[in-house]
Each structure stands twice: as C-alpha cells, then as structure tokens.
Amino acid sequence: MKEMEREEKREQLRQDALAAWAGYQTTGLHVTAKEADAWLAKLEAGKRAAIPKCHA
C-alpha cells in the first residue's frame, strides 16, 4: 500500500512540475532561487513572509 501512495505522490509531483513549466513557458514569470530561498528561510525561522512576486 505504501508503494502505491508513494507512486501517486511522485506522479502528482511530476504533473505539478509539468504544469509549472508550461506556465513559465507561456508567461515567462518566475521567482529566482535566491528569492525563494530567502522566503523559505523566513518561514523556517517562524516569521510570516509574503510569497515572492513573480516577474519576467
């Protein structure tokens, strides 16, 4: 049963990644790794942080 759940999660992640890539190719909007890392660091520190704005 765990193997099936793992495969379902893996497939969902793959589908999400493909959708994100298609969105990027269509709009060019993105967040840099540096921006994402800074945002995640704030969240890890227990701080409230706004999601970084996407830009071209």
N, CA, C and O atoms as a CHARMM CRD file, in Angstrom:
* protein
*
  224
    1    1 MET  N      0.82200  -1.19200   0.00000 PROA 1      0.00000
    2    1 MET  CA     0.00000   0.00000   0.00000 PROA 1      0.00000
    3    1 MET  C      0.86700   1.25800   0.00000 PROA 1      0.00000
    4    1 MET  O      0.56400   2.21700  -0.71000 PROA 1      0.00000
    5    2 LYS  N      1.92900   1.26300   0.78100 PROA 2      0.00000
    6    2 LYS  CA     2.80000   2.43500   0.83200 PROA 2      0.00000
    7    2 LYS  C      3.43600   2.71900  -0.52000 PROA 2      0.00000
    8    2 LYS  O      3.61900   3.87300  -0.90600 PROA 2      0.00000
    9    3 GLU  N      3.76900   1.64900  -1.23400 PROA 3      0.00000
   10    3 GLU  CA     4.38400   1.82400  -2.55700 PROA 3      0.00000
   11    3 GLU  C      3.41600   2.53300  -3.50200 PROA 3      0.00000
   12    3 GLU  O      3.82600   3.39500  -4.28000 PROA 3      0.00000
   13    4 MET  N      2.15300   2.17700  -3.43700 PROA 4      0.00000
   14    4 MET  CA     1.14000   2.80600  -4.28700 PROA 4      0.00000
   15    4 MET  C      1.00400   4.28700  -3.93400 PROA 4      0.00000
   16    4 MET  O      0.93700   5.12800  -4.83000 PROA 4      0.00000
   17    5 GLU  N      0.96200   4.61800  -2.64500 PROA 5      0.00000
   18    5 GLU  CA     0.86400   6.00800  -2.22200 PROA 5      0.00000
   19    5 GLU  C      2.08100   6.80500  -2.67100 PROA 5      0.00000
   20    5 GLU  O      1.95900   7.94800  -3.11300 PROA 5      0.00000
   21    6 ARG  N      3.25200   6.19500  -2.55400 PROA 6      0.00000
   22    6 ARG  CA     4.48000   6.86000  -2.97700 PROA 6      0.00000
   23    6 ARG  C      4.45000   7.14800  -4.47100 PROA 6      0.00000
   24    6 ARG  O      4.83600   8.23400  -4.90400 PROA 6      0.00000
   25    7 GLU  N      3.99400   6.18500  -5.25500 PROA 7      0.00000
   26    7 GLU  CA     3.91100   6.38300  -6.70700 PROA 7      0.00000
   27    7 GLU  C      2.88500   7.45100  -7.06500 PROA 7      0.00000
   28    7 GLU  O      3.10400   8.23900  -7.98500 PROA 7      0.00000
   29    8 GLU  N      1.77100   7.48200  -6.34400 PROA 8      0.00000
   30    8 GLU  CA     0.75800   8.50100  -6.59900 PROA 8      0.00000
   31    8 GLU  C      1.31000   9.89100  -6.28200 PROA 8      0.00000
   32    8 GLU  O      1.07800  10.83900  -7.03200 PROA 8      0.00000
   33    9 LYS  N      2.03200  10.01000  -5.18200 PROA 9      0.00000
   34    9 LYS  CA     2.63400  11.29600  -4.82400 PROA 9      0.00000
   35    9 LYS  C      3.68800  11.70200  -5.84600 PROA 9      0.00000
   36    9 LYS  O      3.77800  12.87100  -6.22100 PROA 9      0.00000
   37   10 ARG  N      4.47700  10.74400  -6.29300 PROA 10     0.00000
   38   10 ARG  CA     5.50300  11.02100  -7.29900 PROA 10     0.00000
   39   10 ARG  C      4.86100  11.50400  -8.59600 PROA 10     0.00000
   40   10 ARG  O      5.34600  12.44900  -9.21900 PROA 10     0.00000
   41   11 GLU  N      3.77700  10.85800  -9.00000 PROA 11     0.00000
   42   11 GLU  CA     3.08900  11.25900 -10.22900 PROA 11     0.00000
   43   11 GLU  C      2.47400  12.64700 -10.06900 PROA 11     0.00000
   44   11 GLU  O      2.50600  13.44200 -11.00900 PROA 11     0.00000
   45   12 GLN  N      1.91700  12.95400  -8.90000 PROA 12     0.00000
   46   12 GLN  CA     1.34900  14.27800  -8.66700 PROA 12     0.00000
   47   12 GLN  C      2.43100  15.34600  -8.73700 PROA 12     0.00000
   48   12 GLN  O      2.21900  16.41300  -9.31300 PROA 12     0.00000
   49   13 LEU  N      3.59000  15.06000  -8.15300 PROA 13     0.00000
   50   13 LEU  CA     4.71300  15.99300  -8.20900 PROA 13     0.00000
   51   13 LEU  C      5.14300  16.21900  -9.65700 PROA 13     0.00000
   52   13 LEU  O      5.41900  17.35000 -10.05700 PROA 13     0.00000
   53   14 ARG  N      5.19700  15.14800 -10.43400 PROA 14     0.00000
   54   14 ARG  CA     5.57100  15.25500 -11.84500 PROA 14     0.00000
   55   14 ARG  C      4.57200  16.11900 -12.60100 PROA 14     0.00000
   56   14 ARG  O      4.96500  16.98000 -13.38900 PROA 14     0.00000
   57   15 GLN  N      3.27700  15.89500 -12.36600 PROA 15     0.00000
   58   15 GLN  CA     2.23900  16.67800 -13.03300 PROA 15     0.00000
   59   15 GLN  C      2.32200  18.15200 -12.62900 PROA 15     0.00000
   60   15 GLN  O      2.16900  19.03800 -13.46900 PROA 15     0.00000
   61   16 ASP  N      2.56200  18.41100 -11.34800 PROA 16     0.00000
   62   16 ASP  CA     2.70200  19.79400 -10.87600 PROA 16     0.00000
   63   16 ASP  C      3.89900  20.47300 -11.52700 PROA 16     0.00000
   64   16 ASP  O      3.82400  21.63800 -11.91700 PROA 16     0.00000
   65   17 ALA  N      5.00100  19.74100 -11.64200 PROA 17     0.00000
   66   17 ALA  CA     6.20300  20.30200 -12.26400 PROA 17     0.00000
   67   17 ALA  C      5.95700  20.61300 -13.73900 PROA 17     0.00000
   68   17 ALA  O      6.37600  21.65900 -14.23500 PROA 17     0.00000
   69   18 LEU  N      5.28300  19.71200 -14.43100 PROA 18     0.00000
   70   18 LEU  CA     4.97600  19.95200 -15.84400 PROA 18     0.00000
   71   18 LEU  C      4.05400  21.16000 -16.01300 PROA 18     0.00000
   72   18 LEU  O      4.23100  21.95300 -16.93800 PROA 18     0.00000
   73   19 ALA  N      3.08100  21.29900 -15.12900 PROA 19     0.00000
   74   19 ALA  CA     2.17500  22.44700 -15.19900 PROA 19     0.00000
   75   19 ALA  C      2.93500  23.74400 -14.92800 PROA 19     0.00000
   76   19 ALA  O      2.69700  24.75400 -15.59000 PROA 19     0.00000
   77   20 ALA  N      3.84800  23.71800 -13.95800 PROA 20     0.00000
   78   20 ALA  CA     4.64400  24.90900 -13.65500 PROA 20     0.00000
   79   20 ALA  C      5.53700  25.27100 -14.84400 PROA 20     0.00000
   80   20 ALA  O      5.66600  26.44600 -15.18800 PROA 20     0.00000
   81   21 TRP  N      6.13900  24.28700 -15.45800 PROA 21     0.00000
   82   21 TRP  CA     6.99700  24.53200 -16.62000 PROA 21     0.00000
   83   21 TRP  C      6.18200  25.11200 -17.77700 PROA 21     0.00000
   84   21 TRP  O      6.63200  26.04000 -18.45000 PROA 21     0.00000
   85   22 ALA  N      5.00200  24.57600 -18.00700 PROA 22     0.00000
   86   22 ALA  CA     4.13800  25.09800 -19.08200 PROA 22     0.00000
   87   22 ALA  C      3.75700  26.54200 -18.78700 PROA 22     0.00000
   88   22 ALA  O      3.74400  27.37900 -19.68900 PROA 22     0.00000
   89   23 GLY  N      3.45200  26.83400 -17.54500 PROA 23     0.00000
   90   23 GLY  CA     3.11900  28.20900 -17.17000 PROA 23     0.00000
   91   23 GLY  C      4.27700  29.15200 -17.40200 PROA 23     0.00000
   92   23 GLY  O      4.09500  30.26100 -17.90400 PROA 23     0.00000
   93   24 TYR  N      5.46600  28.71300 -17.03800 PROA 24     0.00000
   94   24 TYR  CA     6.66500  29.53700 -17.25400 PROA 24     0.00000
   95   24 TYR  C      6.88800  29.77500 -18.74400 PROA 24     0.00000
   96   24 TYR  O      7.16800  30.89700 -19.16400 PROA 24     0.00000
   97   25 GLN  N      6.76300  28.71900 -19.53500 PROA 25     0.00000
   98   25 GLN  CA     6.98200  28.86900 -20.97200 PROA 25     0.00000
   99   25 GLN  C      5.96400  29.82400 -21.60000 PROA 25     0.00000
  100   25 GLN  O      6.29000  30.53800 -22.54800 PROA 25     0.00000
  101   26 THR  N      4.75300  29.84000 -21.08400 PROA 26     0.00000
  102   26 THR  CA     3.70500  30.69100 -21.62100 PROA 26     0.00000
  103   26 THR  C      3.89200  32.14700 -21.20800 PROA 26     0.00000
  104   26 THR  O      3.75100  33.05200 -22.03100 PROA 26     0.00000
  105   27 THR  N      4.21000  32.37400 -19.92800 PROA 27     0.00000
  106   27 THR  CA     4.23600  33.74300 -19.40500 PROA 27     0.00000
  107   27 THR  C      5.62500  34.31600 -19.18300 PROA 27     0.00000
  108   27 THR  O      5.81400  35.53100 -19.24300 PROA 27     0.00000
  109   28 GLY  N      6.59300  33.45300 -18.92800 PROA 28     0.00000
  110   28 GLY  CA     7.93900  33.91600 -18.59800 PROA 28     0.00000
  111   28 GLY  C      8.06400  34.37000 -17.14200 PROA 28     0.00000
  112   28 GLY  O      9.14300  34.77300 -16.71000 PROA 28     0.00000
  113   29 LEU  N      6.96900  34.30500 -16.39000 PROA 29     0.00000
  114   29 LEU  CA     7.00400  34.72800 -14.99300 PROA 29     0.00000
  115   29 LEU  C      7.70800  33.67300 -14.14400 PROA 29     0.00000
  116   29 LEU  O      7.52700  32.47100 -14.33400 PROA 29     0.00000
  117   30 HSD  N      8.51500  34.15700 -13.20300 PROA 30     0.00000
  118   30 HSD  CA     9.27400  33.23600 -12.36500 PROA 30     0.00000
  119   30 HSD  C      9.69200  33.93600 -11.07300 PROA 30     0.00000
  120   30 HSD  O      9.53200  35.14700 -10.92300 PROA 30     0.00000
  121   31 VAL  N     10.22100  33.15800 -10.15800 PROA 31     0.00000
  122   31 VAL  CA    10.86600  33.63700  -8.93700 PROA 31     0.00000
  123   31 VAL  C     12.25300  33.01500  -8.95500 PROA 31     0.00000
  124   31 VAL  O     12.39000  31.82600  -9.24600 PROA 31     0.00000
  125   32 THR  N     13.28100  33.79400  -8.65200 PROA 32     0.00000
  126   32 THR  CA    14.63100  33.24600  -8.66800 PROA 32     0.00000
  127   32 THR  C     14.84500  32.32200  -7.46500 PROA 32     0.00000
  128   32 THR  O     14.11100  32.38700  -6.47900 PROA 32     0.00000
  129   33 ALA  N     15.84200  31.48200  -7.56200 PROA 33     0.00000
  130   33 ALA  CA    16.18000  30.59300  -6.45200 PROA 33     0.00000
  131   33 ALA  C     16.55400  31.41300  -5.21900 PROA 33     0.00000
  132   33 ALA  O     16.21000  31.04500  -4.09600 PROA 33     0.00000
  133   34 LYS  N     17.25500  32.51800  -5.43300 PROA 34     0.00000
  134   34 LYS  CA    17.64900  33.38100  -4.31400 PROA 34     0.00000
  135   34 LYS  C     16.42300  33.94500  -3.60300 PROA 34     0.00000
  136   34 LYS  O     16.37200  33.97500  -2.37400 PROA 34     0.00000
  137   35 GLU  N     15.43200  34.39200  -4.38100 PROA 35     0.00000
  138   35 GLU  CA    14.20200  34.92300  -3.80000 PROA 35     0.00000
  139   35 GLU  C     13.44000  33.83400  -3.04500 PROA 35     0.00000
  140   35 GLU  O     12.94800  34.06700  -1.94100 PROA 35     0.00000
  141   36 ALA  N     13.34500  32.66200  -3.63400 PROA 36     0.00000
  142   36 ALA  CA    12.64500  31.55100  -2.99000 PROA 36     0.00000
  143   36 ALA  C     13.36500  31.12900  -1.71200 PROA 36     0.00000
  144   36 ALA  O     12.71900  30.87900  -0.69400 PROA 36     0.00000
  145   37 ASP  N     14.69000  31.04900  -1.75200 PROA 37     0.00000
  146   37 ASP  CA    15.46500  30.66200  -0.56200 PROA 37     0.00000
  147   37 ASP  C     15.27400  31.65900   0.57600 PROA 37     0.00000
  148   37 ASP  O     15.13400  31.26400   1.73300 PROA 37     0.00000
  149   38 ALA  N     15.26900  32.95100   0.25100 PROA 38     0.00000
  150   38 ALA  CA    15.08000  33.98000   1.27600 PROA 38     0.00000
  151   38 ALA  C     13.69900  33.85200   1.90700 PROA 38     0.00000
  152   38 ALA  O     13.55700  33.98000   3.12300 PROA 38     0.00000
  153   39 TRP  N     12.69000  33.60200   1.09300 PROA 39     0.00000
  154   39 TRP  CA    11.32400  33.43600   1.58400 PROA 39     0.00000
  155   39 TRP  C     11.22000  32.20900   2.48300 PROA 39     0.00000
  156   39 TRP  O     10.64500  32.27000   3.56900 PROA 39     0.00000
  157   40 LEU  N     11.78000  31.09700   2.02100 PROA 40     0.00000
  158   40 LEU  CA    11.73100  29.86400   2.81300 PROA 40     0.00000
  159   40 LEU  C     12.50100  30.00000   4.12400 PROA 40     0.00000
  160   40 LEU  O     12.08700  29.44100   5.14000 PROA 40     0.00000
  161   41 ALA  N     13.61100  30.73200   4.11800 PROA 41     0.00000
  162   41 ALA  CA    14.38400  30.94200   5.33800 PROA 41     0.00000
  163   41 ALA  C     13.55500  31.68900   6.38000 PROA 41     0.00000
  164   41 ALA  O     13.61000  31.37200   7.56800 PROA 41     0.00000
  165   42 LYS  N     12.78900  32.67700   5.93300 PROA 42     0.00000
  166   42 LYS  CA    11.91600  33.41300   6.85200 PROA 42     0.00000
  167   42 LYS  C     10.86400  32.48100   7.44700 PROA 42     0.00000
  168   42 LYS  O     10.60200  32.51800   8.64900 PROA 42     0.00000
  169   43 LEU  N     10.26500  31.64900   6.60300 PROA 43     0.00000
  170   43 LEU  CA     9.25800  30.71700   7.09100 PROA 43     0.00000
  171   43 LEU  C      9.85900  29.72900   8.08900 PROA 43     0.00000
  172   43 LEU  O      9.25000  29.43700   9.11900 PROA 43     0.00000
  173   44 GLU  N     11.04900  29.21600   7.78600 PROA 44     0.00000
  174   44 GLU  CA    11.72100  28.28600   8.69800 PROA 44     0.00000
  175   44 GLU  C     12.00800  28.93600  10.04300 PROA 44     0.00000
  176   44 GLU  O     11.98300  28.26800  11.07700 PROA 44     0.00000
  177   45 ALA  N     12.27800  30.23100  10.03200 PROA 45     0.00000
  178   45 ALA  CA    12.57800  30.95600  11.26400 PROA 45     0.00000
  179   45 ALA  C     11.30700  31.30000  12.04100 PROA 45     0.00000
  180   45 ALA  O     11.37100  31.92900  13.09700 PROA 45     0.00000
  181   46 GLY  N     10.15100  30.88600  11.51300 PROA 46     0.00000
  182   46 GLY  CA     8.89300  31.13900  12.19000 PROA 46     0.00000
  183   46 GLY  C      8.30100  32.50000  11.92800 PROA 46     0.00000
  184   46 GLY  O      7.35600  32.91800  12.59700 PROA 46     0.00000
  185   47 LYS  N      8.86000  33.19300  10.95100 PROA 47     0.00000
  186   47 LYS  CA     8.36800  34.53200  10.61400 PROA 47     0.00000
  187   47 LYS  C      7.28300  34.42800   9.54300 PROA 47     0.00000
  188   47 LYS  O      7.27400  33.50200   8.73200 PROA 47     0.00000
  189   48 ARG  N      6.38200  35.38800   9.56100 PROA 48     0.00000
  190   48 ARG  CA     5.40000  35.47900   8.48600 PROA 48     0.00000
  191   48 ARG  C      6.08000  36.18300   7.31900 PROA 48     0.00000
  192   48 ARG  O      6.78900  37.17200   7.50300 PROA 48     0.00000
  193   49 ALA  N      5.85900  35.66700   6.13500 PROA 49     0.00000
  194   49 ALA  CA     6.51200  36.27500   4.97800 PROA 49     0.00000
  195   49 ALA  C      5.57900  36.16900   3.77400 PROA 49     0.00000
  196   49 ALA  O      4.97300  35.12600   3.52900 PROA 49     0.00000
  197   50 ALA  N      5.47900  37.24600   3.04500 PROA 50     0.00000
  198   50 ALA  CA     4.66600  37.25200   1.83400 PROA 50     0.00000
  199   50 ALA  C      5.36000  36.40600   0.76300 PROA 50     0.00000
  200   50 ALA  O      6.58700  36.36000   0.67900 PROA 50     0.00000
  201   51 ILE  N      4.55500  35.75100  -0.03500 PROA 51     0.00000
  202   51 ILE  CA     5.08800  34.96600  -1.14700 PROA 51     0.00000
  203   51 ILE  C      5.76600  35.93500  -2.11100 PROA 51     0.00000
  204   51 ILE  O      5.20200  36.98300  -2.42600 PROA 51     0.00000
  205   52 PRO  N      6.97200  35.60000  -2.58600 PROA 52     0.00000
  206   52 PRO  CA     7.64700  36.49800  -3.53600 PROA 52     0.00000
  207   52 PRO  C      6.80700  36.70400  -4.79700 PROA 52     0.00000
  208   52 PRO  O      6.13200  35.79000  -5.26900 PROA 52     0.00000
  209   53 LYS  N      6.86500  37.90300  -5.31800 PROA 53     0.00000
  210   53 LYS  CA     6.13300  38.22000  -6.55200 PROA 53     0.00000
  211   53 LYS  C      6.86900  37.65500  -7.75900 PROA 53     0.00000
  212   53 LYS  O      8.09300  37.74400  -7.86100 PROA 53     0.00000
  213   54 CYS  N      6.10700  37.08100  -8.65900 PROA 54     0.00000
  214   54 CYS  CA     6.68300  36.58500  -9.90200 PROA 54     0.00000
  215   54 CYS  C      6.99900  37.76300 -10.81600 PROA 54     0.00000
  216   54 CYS  O      6.31500  38.78600 -10.78800 PROA 54     0.00000
  217   55 HSD  N      8.03800  37.60600 -11.62000 PROA 55     0.00000
  218   55 HSD  CA     8.44000  38.64800 -12.55300 PROA 55     0.00000
  219   55 HSD  C      9.02600  38.00700 -13.79300 PROA 55     0.00000
  220   55 HSD  O      9.38200  36.82900 -13.79100 PROA 55     0.00000
  221   56 ALA  N      9.12100  38.79400 -14.85000 PROA 56     0.00000
  222   56 ALA  CA     9.64800  38.28300 -16.12100 PROA 56     0.00000
  223   56 ALA  C     11.13600  38.52800 -16.19700 PROA 56     0.00000
  224   56 ALA  O     11.77000  38.17100 -17.18900 PROA 56     0.00000
